[in-house]
Amino acid sequence: MGFTGFMEVIQTIKQMREAASKVRAAGKSIAFVPTMGAFHGGHIRLMQKAKTLGDITVVSSFVNPKQFNEKEDLNRYPRDPERDRLKAEKAGVDYYFEPAVEEIYPPGFLTTVNVSYLSSKLEGASRPGHFRGVTTVVLKFLNIVSPNTLVMGYKDAQQFTIIHQMIEDLALDVHLVGVPTARERDGLAMSSRNVLLSPEDRDKALSLNRALKRVHFLVKKQGILHTGELLQAVRSAINSSGAELDYAEIVNRTTLEPVDHVMRGGTYVLVAARVGGVRLIDSTRI
Ligand code: AMP
């Protein structure tokens, strides 16, 4: 049923490194997709994109404890390793790196990497230490896999900007490629956390995408570029749904600084809200 080949599952850093050096020694390129498992259509899209960008596709599945600032969020993060492996194999992944927490963070682990400033805004303000956890693990995985290409989703727009900054700042020899957000039929951005939503919560969750679509409408059809007006529309769409808005911001996509006016192509609209105790984010580029 559409299986494109044999996928090798790897659990240790040593084996992953060996596999990657063999690939490179054979003159082949590697495209890498880091994930936290619990695959949905968005992850599959990243894997498919990776297949078009490199000879060999490596996917990591690692629920990174360092990027969770609430123990409860970490504990209830959905996990389904067997189903994930099948999905990755079906998507044509060549190497599936699934290390244990102690493999990545052995006792005595002390080093972190932090992209200052960008990591403290927006999501970072609500989730202190979150991006430090992300950049630390992504850098470690890049050192283990040494891919030519790193594939990540634009859904996590701030994360994308931060990883881009880390690659530039540390002169990492990897090409970052973004993939547009995969959505459910009703417009809800696909997220591993969506399975935690009750039907009623799901209705509220839809307000995030509705708000972003409203911004596109106001900018494109009504020529409104003033962010104050656009943000008012975003806030009222989310608040009126019963979702608990955390933030709504319109920012420059490189500096993440709020802008007064939309600059077409260079602006992100970012929203975060809590619905029934589940934190959801969504974003769009205008
Ligand atoms: P996660 O497993 O949620 O940490 O995400 C792993 C990668 O998948 C990240 O690069 C995310 O940005 C990306 N991703 C998550 N959700 C989506 C989505 N709905 N569409 C596209 N990419 C996504």
py3Dmol code that shows the C-alpha trace and the ligand (Angstrom):
import py3Dmol

protein = """\
ATOM      1  CA  MET A   1       0.000   0.000   0.000  1.00  0.00           C
ATOM      2  CA  GLY A   2       2.243   2.782  -1.189  1.00  0.00           C
ATOM      3  CA  PHE A   3       5.270   1.717   0.837  1.00  0.00           C
ATOM      4  CA  THR A   4       8.228   3.155  -0.944  1.00  0.00           C
ATOM      5  CA  GLY A   5      10.966   1.250   0.798  1.00  0.00           C
ATOM      6  CA  PHE A   6      12.523   0.054   3.960  1.00  0.00           C
ATOM      7  CA  MET A   7      12.820   2.508   6.817  1.00  0.00           C
ATOM      8  CA  GLU A   8      15.546   2.058   9.388  1.00  0.00           C
ATOM      9  CA  VAL A   9      14.665   2.936  12.973  1.00  0.00           C
ATOM     10  CA  ILE A  10      17.587   4.239  14.999  1.00  0.00           C
ATOM     11  CA  GLN A  11      17.709   4.903  18.721  1.00  0.00           C
ATOM     12  CA  THR A  12      21.275   5.923  19.480  1.00  0.00           C
ATOM     13  CA  ILE A  13      23.341   8.956  18.565  1.00  0.00           C
ATOM     14  CA  LYS A  14      26.234   6.720  17.524  1.00  0.00           C
ATOM     15  CA  GLN A  15      24.149   4.752  15.025  1.00  0.00           C
ATOM     16  CA  MET A  16      22.494   7.869  13.660  1.00  0.00           C
ATOM     17  CA  ARG A  17      25.881   9.490  13.120  1.00  0.00           C
ATOM     18  CA  GLU A  18      27.224   6.382  11.398  1.00  0.00           C
ATOM     19  CA  ALA A  19      24.225   6.144   9.100  1.00  0.00           C
ATOM     20  CA  ALA A  20      24.506   9.833   8.218  1.00  0.00           C
ATOM     21  CA  SER A  21      28.237   9.624   7.478  1.00  0.00           C
ATOM     22  CA  LYS A  22      27.671   6.631   5.198  1.00  0.00           C
ATOM     23  CA  VAL A  23      25.067   8.627   3.276  1.00  0.00           C
ATOM     24  CA  ARG A  24      27.426  11.555   2.899  1.00  0.00           C
ATOM     25  CA  ALA A  25      30.371   9.326   1.977  1.00  0.00           C
ATOM     26  CA  ALA A  26      28.218   7.975  -0.851  1.00  0.00           C
ATOM     27  CA  GLY A  27      27.871  11.553  -2.085  1.00  0.00           C
ATOM     28  CA  LYS A  28      24.189  11.750  -1.195  1.00  0.00           C
ATOM     29  CA  SER A  29      22.370  14.643   0.419  1.00  0.00           C
ATOM     30  CA  ILE A  30      20.216  14.511   3.556  1.00  0.00           C
ATOM     31  CA  ALA A  31      16.975  16.366   4.230  1.00  0.00           C
ATOM     32  CA  PHE A  32      15.977  16.348   7.880  1.00  0.00           C
ATOM     33  CA  VAL A  33      12.609  16.844   9.583  1.00  0.00           C
ATOM     34  CA  PRO A  34      12.657  17.191  13.388  1.00  0.00           C
ATOM     35  CA  THR A  35       9.325  16.385  15.079  1.00  0.00           C
ATOM     36  CA  MET A  36       7.781  15.454  18.395  1.00  0.00           C
ATOM     37  CA  GLY A  37       5.792  12.572  16.868  1.00  0.00           C
ATOM     38  CA  ALA A  38       1.971  12.250  17.053  1.00  0.00           C
ATOM     39  CA  PHE A  39       1.948  12.680  13.302  1.00  0.00           C
ATOM     40  CA  HIS A  40      -0.766  14.494  11.406  1.00  0.00           C
ATOM     41  CA  GLY A  41      -1.039  15.697   7.842  1.00  0.00           C
ATOM     42  CA  GLY A  42       1.293  18.633   8.512  1.00  0.00           C
ATOM     43  CA  HIS A  43       4.152  16.332   9.509  1.00  0.00           C
ATOM     44  CA  ILE A  44       3.530  14.164   6.456  1.00  0.00           C
ATOM     45  CA  ARG A  45       3.701  17.220   4.245  1.00  0.00           C
ATOM     46  CA  LEU A  46       7.097  18.094   5.746  1.00  0.00           C
ATOM     47  CA  MET A  47       8.343  14.561   5.060  1.00  0.00           C
ATOM     48  CA  GLN A  48       7.072  14.718   1.474  1.00  0.00           C
ATOM     49  CA  LYS A  49       8.777  18.059   0.978  1.00  0.00           C
ATOM     50  CA  ALA A  50      11.996  16.648   2.446  1.00  0.00           C
ATOM     51  CA  LYS A  51      11.877  13.818  -0.098  1.00  0.00           C
ATOM     52  CA  THR A  52      11.958  16.356  -2.914  1.00  0.00           C
ATOM     53  CA  LEU A  53      14.910  18.213  -1.345  1.00  0.00           C
ATOM     54  CA  GLY A  54      17.396  15.472  -0.511  1.00  0.00           C
ATOM     55  CA  ASP A  55      18.434  11.997  -1.631  1.00  0.00           C
ATOM     56  CA  ILE A  56      17.833  10.617   1.852  1.00  0.00           C
ATOM     57  CA  THR A  57      15.136  11.679   4.310  1.00  0.00           C
ATOM     58  CA  VAL A  58      15.772  11.586   8.045  1.00  0.00           C
ATOM     59  CA  VAL A  59      12.952  12.207  10.519  1.00  0.00           C
ATOM     60  CA  SER A  60      13.445  12.516  14.248  1.00  0.00           C
ATOM     61  CA  SER A  61      10.688  11.854  16.734  1.00  0.00           C
ATOM     62  CA  PHE A  62      11.509  13.156  20.169  1.00  0.00           C
ATOM     63  CA  VAL A  63       9.155  14.681  22.717  1.00  0.00           C
ATOM     64  CA  ASN A  64      11.652  17.198  24.000  1.00  0.00           C
ATOM     65  CA  PRO A  65      11.118  17.744  27.737  1.00  0.00           C
ATOM     66  CA  LYS A  66      13.210  20.929  27.674  1.00  0.00           C
ATOM     67  CA  GLN A  67      10.700  22.787  25.546  1.00  0.00           C
ATOM     68  CA  PHE A  68       7.733  22.139  27.845  1.00  0.00           C
ATOM     69  CA  ASN A  69       7.419  24.611  30.635  1.00  0.00           C
ATOM     70  CA  GLU A  70       4.427  22.871  32.178  1.00  0.00           C
ATOM     71  CA  LYS A  71       4.858  19.326  33.390  1.00  0.00           C
ATOM     72  CA  GLU A  72       1.183  18.653  32.747  1.00  0.00           C
ATOM     73  CA  ASP A  73       1.510  19.686  29.101  1.00  0.00           C
ATOM     74  CA  LEU A  74       4.456  17.290  28.703  1.00  0.00           C
ATOM     75  CA  ASN A  75       2.615  14.438  30.414  1.00  0.00           C
ATOM     76  CA  ARG A  76      -0.469  14.718  28.302  1.00  0.00           C
ATOM     77  CA  TYR A  77       1.332  15.324  25.012  1.00  0.00           C
ATOM     78  CA  PRO A  78      -0.117  12.667  22.660  1.00  0.00           C
ATOM     79  CA  ARG A  79       2.184   9.744  21.849  1.00  0.00           C
ATOM     80  CA  ASP A  80       1.677   6.885  19.444  1.00  0.00           C
ATOM     81  CA  PRO A  81       5.114   5.580  18.417  1.00  0.00           C
ATOM     82  CA  GLU A  82       3.946   2.533  16.476  1.00  0.00           C
ATOM     83  CA  ARG A  83       1.476   4.407  14.357  1.00  0.00           C
ATOM     84  CA  ASP A  84       4.062   7.151  13.794  1.00  0.00           C
ATOM     85  CA  ARG A  85       6.667   4.691  12.524  1.00  0.00           C
ATOM     86  CA  LEU A  86       4.147   3.232  10.061  1.00  0.00           C
ATOM     87  CA  LYS A  87       3.180   6.679   8.831  1.00  0.00           C
ATOM     88  CA  ALA A  88       6.787   7.727   8.388  1.00  0.00           C
ATOM     89  CA  GLU A  89       7.587   4.548   6.480  1.00  0.00           C
ATOM     90  CA  LYS A  90       4.575   5.085   4.235  1.00  0.00           C
ATOM     91  CA  ALA A  91       5.757   8.632   3.568  1.00  0.00           C
ATOM     92  CA  GLY A  92       9.043   7.177   2.298  1.00  0.00           C
ATOM     93  CA  VAL A  93      11.318   8.177   5.182  1.00  0.00           C
ATOM     94  CA  ASP A  94      14.706   6.430   5.065  1.00  0.00           C
ATOM     95  CA  TYR A  95      15.963   6.878   8.638  1.00  0.00           C
ATOM     96  CA  TYR A  96      13.765   7.365  11.666  1.00  0.00           C
ATOM     97  CA  PHE A  97      15.663   8.677  14.682  1.00  0.00           C
ATOM     98  CA  GLU A  98      13.801   7.954  17.887  1.00  0.00           C
ATOM     99  CA  PRO A  99      16.180   8.488  20.809  1.00  0.00           C
ATOM    100  CA  ALA A 100      15.267   8.098  24.476  1.00  0.00           C
ATOM    101  CA  VAL A 101      15.350  11.195  26.670  1.00  0.00           C
ATOM    102  CA  GLU A 102      18.542   9.948  28.437  1.00  0.00           C
ATOM    103  CA  GLU A 103      20.258   9.536  25.072  1.00  0.00           C
ATOM    104  CA  ILE A 104      19.794  13.223  24.300  1.00  0.00           C
ATOM    105  CA  TYR A 105      20.040  14.537  27.866  1.00  0.00           C
ATOM    106  CA  PRO A 106      22.311  12.167  29.803  1.00  0.00           C
ATOM    107  CA  PRO A 107      22.933  12.887  33.482  1.00  0.00           C
ATOM    108  CA  GLY A 108      25.261  15.869  33.732  1.00  0.00           C
ATOM    109  CA  PHE A 109      23.945  17.585  30.606  1.00  0.00           C
ATOM    110  CA  LEU A 110      24.600  21.315  31.085  1.00  0.00           C
ATOM    111  CA  THR A 111      24.681  23.159  27.782  1.00  0.00           C
ATOM    112  CA  THR A 112      21.894  25.203  26.252  1.00  0.00           C
ATOM    113  CA  VAL A 113      21.773  27.458  23.248  1.00  0.00           C
ATOM    114  CA  ASN A 114      19.508  30.469  23.304  1.00  0.00           C
ATOM    115  CA  VAL A 115      18.624  32.929  20.574  1.00  0.00           C
ATOM    116  CA  SER A 116      18.184  35.881  22.876  1.00  0.00           C
ATOM    117  CA  TYR A 117      15.593  38.591  22.328  1.00  0.00           C
ATOM    118  CA  LEU A 118      13.550  36.747  19.676  1.00  0.00           C
ATOM    119  CA  SER A 119      13.031  33.878  22.128  1.00  0.00           C
ATOM    120  CA  SER A 120      11.608  36.077  24.845  1.00  0.00           C
ATOM    121  CA  LYS A 121       8.754  37.562  22.807  1.00  0.00           C
ATOM    122  CA  LEU A 122       5.265  36.276  22.006  1.00  0.00           C
ATOM    123  CA  GLU A 123       5.268  32.507  22.677  1.00  0.00           C
ATOM    124  CA  GLY A 124       8.449  32.997  24.675  1.00  0.00           C
ATOM    125  CA  ALA A 125       6.739  35.478  26.996  1.00  0.00           C
ATOM    126  CA  SER A 126       3.973  32.977  27.759  1.00  0.00           C
ATOM    127  CA  ARG A 127       6.282  29.954  27.838  1.00  0.00           C
ATOM    128  CA  PRO A 128       9.591  30.960  29.438  1.00  0.00           C
ATOM    129  CA  GLY A 129      12.444  28.696  28.352  1.00  0.00           C
ATOM    130  CA  HIS A 130      10.421  27.109  25.560  1.00  0.00           C
ATOM    131  CA  PHE A 131      12.550  28.319  22.659  1.00  0.00           C
ATOM    132  CA  ARG A 132      15.783  27.698  24.529  1.00  0.00           C
ATOM    133  CA  GLY A 133      14.635  24.064  24.681  1.00  0.00           C
ATOM    134  CA  VAL A 134      13.800  24.071  20.978  1.00  0.00           C
ATOM    135  CA  THR A 135      17.077  25.617  19.796  1.00  0.00           C
ATOM    136  CA  THR A 136      19.139  23.392  22.088  1.00  0.00           C
ATOM    137  CA  VAL A 137      17.593  20.193  20.775  1.00  0.00           C
ATOM    138  CA  VAL A 138      17.526  21.305  17.134  1.00  0.00           C
ATOM    139  CA  LEU A 139      21.206  22.239  17.277  1.00  0.00           C
ATOM    140  CA  LYS A 140      22.053  18.900  18.883  1.00  0.00           C
ATOM    141  CA  PHE A 141      20.104  17.020  16.205  1.00  0.00           C
ATOM    142  CA  LEU A 142      21.765  19.038  13.450  1.00  0.00           C
ATOM    143  CA  ASN A 143      25.136  18.025  14.897  1.00  0.00           C
ATOM    144  CA  ILE A 144      24.115  14.371  14.942  1.00  0.00           C
ATOM    145  CA  VAL A 145      22.417  14.176  11.531  1.00  0.00           C
ATOM    146  CA  SER A 146      24.385  16.932   9.731  1.00  0.00           C
ATOM    147  CA  PRO A 147      21.758  17.382   7.053  1.00  0.00           C
ATOM    148  CA  ASN A 148      22.096  19.555   3.969  1.00  0.00           C
ATOM    149  CA  THR A 149      18.515  20.719   4.375  1.00  0.00           C
ATOM    150  CA  LEU A 150      16.347  21.282   7.430  1.00  0.00           C
ATOM    151  CA  VAL A 151      12.588  21.247   6.816  1.00  0.00           C
ATOM    152  CA  MET A 152      10.247  23.017   9.241  1.00  0.00           C
ATOM    153  CA  GLY A 153       6.669  24.308   9.284  1.00  0.00           C
ATOM    154  CA  TYR A 154       5.636  27.930   8.963  1.00  0.00           C
ATOM    155  CA  LYS A 155       2.823  27.145  11.375  1.00  0.00           C
ATOM    156  CA  ASP A 156       5.305  27.717  14.170  1.00  0.00           C
ATOM    157  CA  ALA A 157       6.269  31.032  12.620  1.00  0.00           C
ATOM    158  CA  GLN A 158       8.259  32.379  15.552  1.00  0.00           C
ATOM    159  CA  GLN A 159      10.127  29.093  15.870  1.00  0.00           C
ATOM    160  CA  PHE A 160      10.983  29.297  12.167  1.00  0.00           C
ATOM    161  CA  THR A 161      12.345  32.832  12.563  1.00  0.00           C
ATOM    162  CA  ILE A 162      14.391  31.812  15.625  1.00  0.00           C
ATOM    163  CA  ILE A 163      15.896  28.735  13.951  1.00  0.00           C
ATOM    164  CA  HIS A 164      16.743  30.869  10.923  1.00  0.00           C
ATOM    165  CA  GLN A 165      18.500  33.352  13.211  1.00  0.00           C
ATOM    166  CA  MET A 166      20.431  30.547  14.961  1.00  0.00           C
ATOM    167  CA  ILE A 167      21.592  29.158  11.603  1.00  0.00           C
ATOM    168  CA  GLU A 168      22.809  32.603  10.531  1.00  0.00           C
ATOM    169  CA  ASP A 169      24.398  33.541  13.854  1.00  0.00           C
ATOM    170  CA  LEU A 170      26.275  30.271  14.311  1.00  0.00           C
ATOM    171  CA  ALA A 171      27.114  29.861  10.595  1.00  0.00           C
ATOM    172  CA  LEU A 172      25.494  26.432  10.555  1.00  0.00           C
ATOM    173  CA  ASP A 173      26.005  24.680   7.257  1.00  0.00           C
ATOM    174  CA  VAL A 174      22.365  23.832   6.597  1.00  0.00           C
ATOM    175  CA  HIS A 175      19.673  25.199   4.326  1.00  0.00           C
ATOM    176  CA  LEU A 176      16.356  25.919   6.076  1.00  0.00           C
ATOM    177  CA  VAL A 177      13.172  25.320   4.078  1.00  0.00           C
ATOM    178  CA  GLY A 178       9.663  26.217   5.264  1.00  0.00           C
ATOM    179  CA  VAL A 179       6.428  24.390   4.524  1.00  0.00           C
ATOM    180  CA  PRO A 180       3.015  26.128   4.572  1.00  0.00           C
ATOM    181  CA  THR A 181       0.559  25.170   7.303  1.00  0.00           C
ATOM    182  CA  ALA A 182      -1.551  22.088   6.627  1.00  0.00           C
ATOM    183  CA  ARG A 183      -5.154  22.588   7.726  1.00  0.00           C
ATOM    184  CA  GLU A 184      -8.162  20.433   8.442  1.00  0.00           C
ATOM    185  CA  ARG A 185     -11.061  20.794   6.048  1.00  0.00           C
ATOM    186  CA  ASP A 186     -12.707  23.315   8.364  1.00  0.00           C
ATOM    187  CA  GLY A 187      -9.544  25.461   8.413  1.00  0.00           C
ATOM    188  CA  LEU A 188      -8.180  24.426  11.816  1.00  0.00           C
ATOM    189  CA  ALA A 189      -4.383  24.284  11.654  1.00  0.00           C
ATOM    190  CA  MET A 190      -3.317  20.668  12.087  1.00  0.00           C
ATOM    191  CA  SER A 191      -1.689  20.163  15.465  1.00  0.00           C
ATOM    192  CA  SER A 192      -0.850  17.174  17.618  1.00  0.00           C
ATOM    193  CA  ARG A 193      -2.785  18.904  20.389  1.00  0.00           C
ATOM    194  CA  ASN A 194      -6.060  18.972  18.384  1.00  0.00           C
ATOM    195  CA  VAL A 195      -6.939  15.469  19.611  1.00  0.00           C
ATOM    196  CA  LEU A 196      -7.252  16.970  23.111  1.00  0.00           C
ATOM    197  CA  LEU A 197     -10.115  19.256  21.996  1.00  0.00           C
ATOM    198  CA  SER A 198     -13.751  18.390  22.755  1.00  0.00           C
ATOM    199  CA  PRO A 199     -16.249  19.041  19.903  1.00  0.00           C
ATOM    200  CA  GLU A 200     -17.289  22.264  21.644  1.00  0.00           C
ATOM    201  CA  ASP A 201     -13.668  23.385  22.058  1.00  0.00           C
ATOM    202  CA  ARG A 202     -13.019  22.644  18.426  1.00  0.00           C
ATOM    203  CA  ASP A 203     -15.674  25.167  17.457  1.00  0.00           C
ATOM    204  CA  LYS A 204     -13.906  27.796  19.534  1.00  0.00           C
ATOM    205  CA  ALA A 205     -10.540  26.766  18.114  1.00  0.00           C
ATOM    206  CA  LEU A 206     -11.784  27.548  14.613  1.00  0.00           C
ATOM    207  CA  SER A 207     -11.891  31.220  15.548  1.00  0.00           C
ATOM    208  CA  LEU A 208      -8.083  31.417  15.218  1.00  0.00           C
ATOM    209  CA  ASN A 209      -8.135  30.623  11.525  1.00  0.00           C
ATOM    210  CA  ARG A 210     -11.288  32.687  11.037  1.00  0.00           C
ATOM    211  CA  ALA A 211      -9.478  35.688  12.526  1.00  0.00           C
ATOM    212  CA  LEU A 212      -6.490  35.223  10.208  1.00  0.00           C
ATOM    213  CA  LYS A 213      -8.750  34.874   7.178  1.00  0.00           C
ATOM    214  CA  ARG A 214     -10.472  38.081   8.207  1.00  0.00           C
ATOM    215  CA  VAL A 215      -7.108  39.882   8.155  1.00  0.00           C
ATOM    216  CA  HIS A 216      -6.441  38.651   4.617  1.00  0.00           C
ATOM    217  CA  PHE A 217      -9.882  39.867   3.594  1.00  0.00           C
ATOM    218  CA  LEU A 218      -9.406  43.293   5.172  1.00  0.00           C
ATOM    219  CA  VAL A 219      -5.933  43.725   3.650  1.00  0.00           C
ATOM    220  CA  LYS A 220      -6.646  42.361   0.195  1.00  0.00           C
ATOM    221  CA  LYS A 221     -10.251  43.382  -0.393  1.00  0.00           C
ATOM    222  CA  GLN A 222     -10.507  46.537   1.665  1.00  0.00           C
ATOM    223  CA  GLY A 223      -6.958  47.801   1.499  1.00  0.00           C
ATOM    224  CA  ILE A 224      -6.688  48.192   5.280  1.00  0.00           C
ATOM    225  CA  LEU A 225      -3.004  48.141   6.205  1.00  0.00           C
ATOM    226  CA  HIS A 226      -3.144  49.799   9.609  1.00  0.00           C
ATOM    227  CA  THR A 227      -2.399  47.075  12.132  1.00  0.00           C
ATOM    228  CA  GLY A 228      -4.435  48.648  14.949  1.00  0.00           C
ATOM    229  CA  GLU A 229      -7.601  48.152  12.944  1.00  0.00           C
ATOM    230  CA  LEU A 230      -6.616  44.666  11.805  1.00  0.00           C
ATOM    231  CA  LEU A 231      -5.785  43.551  15.335  1.00  0.00           C
ATOM    232  CA  GLN A 232      -9.113  44.782  16.604  1.00  0.00           C
ATOM    233  CA  ALA A 233     -10.809  42.490  14.085  1.00  0.00           C
ATOM    234  CA  VAL A 234      -8.587  39.571  15.119  1.00  0.00           C
ATOM    235  CA  ARG A 235      -9.241  40.098  18.814  1.00  0.00           C
ATOM    236  CA  SER A 236     -12.981  40.381  18.418  1.00  0.00           C
ATOM    237  CA  ALA A 237     -13.172  37.244  16.219  1.00  0.00           C
ATOM    238  CA  ILE A 238     -11.310  35.202  18.838  1.00  0.00           C
ATOM    239  CA  ASN A 239     -12.840  36.714  21.974  1.00  0.00           C
ATOM    240  CA  SER A 240     -16.402  36.381  20.679  1.00  0.00           C
ATOM    241  CA  SER A 241     -15.898  32.632  20.123  1.00  0.00           C
ATOM    242  CA  GLY A 242     -15.249  31.961  23.797  1.00  0.00           C
ATOM    243  CA  ALA A 243     -11.591  31.072  23.207  1.00  0.00           C
ATOM    244  CA  GLU A 244      -9.243  32.722  25.700  1.00  0.00           C
ATOM    245  CA  LEU A 245      -6.934  34.957  23.674  1.00  0.00           C
ATOM    246  CA  ASP A 246      -3.336  35.031  24.866  1.00  0.00           C
ATOM    247  CA  TYR A 247      -1.907  37.358  22.240  1.00  0.00           C
ATOM    248  CA  ALA A 248      -2.546  38.663  18.763  1.00  0.00           C
ATOM    249  CA  GLU A 249       0.312  40.510  17.098  1.00  0.00           C
ATOM    250  CA  ILE A 250       1.287  41.742  13.676  1.00  0.00           C
ATOM    251  CA  VAL A 251       5.059  41.746  13.381  1.00  0.00           C
ATOM    252  CA  ASN A 252       7.988  42.025  11.017  1.00  0.00           C
ATOM    253  CA  ARG A 253       8.799  38.452  10.108  1.00  0.00           C
ATOM    254  CA  THR A 254      12.544  38.750  10.710  1.00  0.00           C
ATOM    255  CA  THR A 255      12.717  40.932  13.805  1.00  0.00           C
ATOM    256  CA  LEU A 256       9.327  39.924  15.286  1.00  0.00           C
ATOM    257  CA  GLU A 257       8.872  43.623  16.144  1.00  0.00           C
ATOM    258  CA  PRO A 258       5.281  44.900  16.016  1.00  0.00           C
ATOM    259  CA  VAL A 259       4.616  47.014  12.923  1.00  0.00           C
ATOM    260  CA  ASP A 260       2.173  49.905  12.482  1.00  0.00           C
ATOM    261  CA  HIS A 261       1.373  48.997   8.928  1.00  0.00           C
ATOM    262  CA  VAL A 262       1.368  45.742   7.045  1.00  0.00           C
ATOM    263  CA  MET A 263       4.261  45.430   4.612  1.00  0.00           C
ATOM    264  CA  ARG A 264       3.038  42.888   2.119  1.00  0.00           C
ATOM    265  CA  GLY A 265       5.149  39.736   2.126  1.00  0.00           C
ATOM    266  CA  GLY A 266       7.214  40.709   5.153  1.00  0.00           C
ATOM    267  CA  THR A 267       4.615  40.552   7.897  1.00  0.00           C
ATOM    268  CA  TYR A 268       3.368  37.772  10.164  1.00  0.00           C
ATOM    269  CA  VAL A 269       0.063  37.767  11.991  1.00  0.00           C
ATOM    270  CA  LEU A 270       0.492  35.575  15.055  1.00  0.00           C
ATOM    271  CA  VAL A 271      -2.229  34.423  17.424  1.00  0.00           C
ATOM    272  CA  ALA A 272      -2.282  32.214  20.494  1.00  0.00           C
ATOM    273  CA  ALA A 273      -5.280  31.204  22.555  1.00  0.00           C
ATOM    274  CA  ARG A 274      -6.336  28.701  25.152  1.00  0.00           C
ATOM    275  CA  VAL A 275      -9.324  26.526  24.441  1.00  0.00           C
ATOM    276  CA  GLY A 276     -10.496  24.144  27.146  1.00  0.00           C
ATOM    277  CA  GLY A 277      -7.021  24.163  28.696  1.00  0.00           C
ATOM    278  CA  VAL A 278      -5.307  23.451  25.358  1.00  0.00           C
ATOM    279  CA  ARG A 279      -2.957  26.080  24.045  1.00  0.00           C
ATOM    280  CA  LEU A 280      -3.244  26.662  20.312  1.00  0.00           C
ATOM    281  CA  ILE A 281      -1.268  28.880  17.976  1.00  0.00           C
ATOM    282  CA  ASP A 282      -1.826  29.892  14.399  1.00  0.00           C
ATOM    283  CA  SER A 283      -0.233  32.356  12.042  1.00  0.00           C
ATOM    284  CA  THR A 284      -0.283  33.698   8.543  1.00  0.00           C
ATOM    285  CA  ARG A 285       1.999  35.724   6.360  1.00  0.00           C
ATOM    286  CA  ILE A 286       0.703  38.779   4.578  1.00  0.00           C
TER     287      ILE A 286
END
"""
ligand_1 = """\
23
AMP
P 5.944 19.315 16.220
O 5.959 17.822 16.111
O 4.602 19.881 16.526
O 7.052 19.857 17.066
O 6.244 19.862 14.761
C 7.299 19.362 13.975
C 7.367 20.195 12.723
O 6.117 20.129 12.051
C 7.636 21.678 12.977
O 8.530 22.158 12.000
C 6.258 22.288 12.833
O 6.299 23.642 12.415
C 5.669 21.419 11.747
N 4.203 21.479 11.772
C 3.392 21.329 12.842
N 2.099 21.488 12.482
C 2.094 21.762 11.149
C 1.083 22.023 10.185
N -0.208 22.037 10.510
N 1.460 22.244 8.915
C 2.780 22.231 8.559
N 3.778 21.985 9.420
C 3.453 21.750 10.695
"""
view = py3Dmol.view(width=600, height=400)
view.addModel(protein, "pdb")
view.setStyle({"model": 0}, {"cartoon": {"style": "trace"}})
view.addModel(ligand_1, "xyz")
view.setStyle({"model": 1}, {"stick": {}})
view.zoomTo()
view.show()
